[in-house]
Amino acid sequence: MATKEIAFSDAEQMQIEGIVIDKDKEEALKYLAGLVDRLKGHPGHACGPKPAK
């Protein structure tokens, strides 16, 4: 699997800290679901895999 880096904005970092402080499991799951989308990227992107034909 390829190595990926993600940069978090100050607002995103504060959101993550808030989730951890509040121990909000539902919000954590929702945030991670969005993060997975960021990690996957978009098919057909110049740096990603080519779309299947």
Summary of the structure (lengths in Angstrom):
residues: 53
radius of gyration: 14.4
end to end distance: 23.0
largest distance: 46.5
contacts: 79
relative contact order: 0.11
helix: 55%
strand: 0%
